Amino acid sequence: LTNTNEPIGVAVVGAGYWGPNLIRNLGNHPGFELRAVCDLDLDRAHKAVGRYSTVRVTSDLDEILDDTRIGAVAVATPPSTHLPVALACLGADKHVLIEKPLAPSTADARKLVDEAEARDLVLMCDHTFCYTPAVQRIREMIRQGVIGDVQYVDSVRINLGLIQPDINVFWDLAPHDLSILDFILPDDRRPVMVAAQGADPIAAGKECVGYLTLQLDGGAIAHAHVNWLSPTKIRTTIVGGSTHMLVWDDLQTSQKLSMFDRGVDLRADSLQGETREQALISYRVGDIIAPALPEIEALHAVAGEFEASIREHRAPLTDGHAGLRVLDILERADDSLASGGVAVPVSGEL
Ligand SMILES: NC(=O)c1ccc[n+]([C@@H]2O[C@H](COP(=O)([O-])OP(=O)(O)OC[C@H]3O[C@@H](n4cnc5c(N)ncnc54)[C@H](O)[C@@H]3O)[C@@H](O)[C@H]2O)c1
């Protein structure tokens, strides 16, 4: 499979709301040949592939597991089914691209990571936002030192949202912010503690408004505000660096990303013998640059990374460990909520 340029046979399991996006992108990608779509609801699977398609449609996962021409499977079933479905695919020696969240708990996610590693298979999480041109560029700029040291990340993801029956607002919206953070932060700015505060003002039985604060290595901080009860939709992330600051507004149609040559510097020498208030503070106000971003659908890039990691026999950019780290922070956030919002250590060793 890995030594040839033949397209990799792929199947998609789950053809509900998100699955059709995977079907379309994997179906159109030159690296893959879409061979089958599986959904317990056959009508949905038929609708997703279209009336004239020759792609096989089935409600029986075993048909996919037994097909040796299928080397990879994309899983877009509900999170509660991720463990059995993905474990079966890995057990049949298929590489797996799995929707976020990787699993409903770190314990389940760990089983998937271990199984993939034991079988030397790719396990990739579809952390879709990480493959948007804006986030790819932010990561690149941070890693190349363009904005200096990361001092803070401030993220807002709020709208009048669907109150989910089984999860709180953190589990619904924050996986996006956490997977983006995991992707863009440099190695010397990893999360060490998390504190979560939430409120349920409409008595939904779960937090509908939430604030997540992450202490990062080196004294930096990250904050995510997630809210189902906001009258307007906001999707903005600010990354403060010691030399430049980035503002990403995902709702803009053009100029989603801006880089500000702005900053506040405290002159170290001015601190000697003076109080903090008397120290010399200088404000820098320079140009604002709008980096040119390619027009590419994130899921096309997801498919490309899935193919490349299979062929190059390497971990994908958003591998199972990235999925585990996101889940660990969500679980620790639940611990923090249960204990009144105290900061809880996160495990960095995932
Ligand atoms: N990456 C993103 O931005 C993004 C966006 C939306 C949803 N998602 C994720 O995609 C996944 C699916 O979400 P959705 O909103 O499409 O859900 P959905 O309920 O609309 O669709 C799930 C489909 O899976 C089918 N299914 C359930 N169990 C199955 C099984 N064992 N075998 C085969 N088919 C089965 C159902 O019949 C249904 O058609 C979730 O993990 C969700 O978090 C990701």
The ligand as an ORCA input file, in Angstrom:
! r2SCAN-3c Opt
* xyz 0 1
  N     -14.912     18.211     12.372
  C     -15.984     18.944     12.597
  O     -15.968     20.174     12.498
  C     -17.270     18.253     12.938
  C     -18.493     18.872     12.708
  C     -19.655     18.172     13.048
  C     -19.581     16.899     13.594
  N     -18.370     16.342     13.804
  C     -18.240     14.989     14.394
  O     -18.682     14.032     13.465
  C     -19.224     12.901     14.150
  C     -20.629     12.656     13.641
  O     -21.439     13.776     13.954
  P     -22.757     14.104     13.111
  O     -23.192     15.433     13.578
  O     -22.531     13.851     11.671
  O     -23.753     12.983     13.703
  P     -25.083     12.418     13.040
  O     -25.876     11.835     14.148
  O     -25.708     13.454     12.150
  O     -24.574     11.247     12.090
  C     -24.041     10.053     12.571
  C     -24.398      8.932     11.592
  O     -23.754      7.746     12.019
  C     -24.644      6.636     11.845
  N     -24.212      5.592     12.767
  C     -24.345      5.550     14.118
  N     -23.747      4.447     14.607
  C     -23.254      3.773     13.552
  C     -22.542      2.558     13.410
  N     -22.227      1.826     14.494
  N     -22.187      2.162     12.182
  C     -22.513      2.886     11.088
  N     -23.197      4.048     11.155
  C     -23.556      4.483     12.371
  C     -26.010      7.215     12.133
  O     -27.025      6.428     11.518
  C     -25.898      8.621     11.544
  O     -26.329      8.662     10.195
  C     -19.146     13.253     15.641
  O     -17.971     12.703     16.180
  C     -19.079     14.771     15.626
  O     -18.449     15.303     16.787
  C     -17.224     16.982     13.475
*
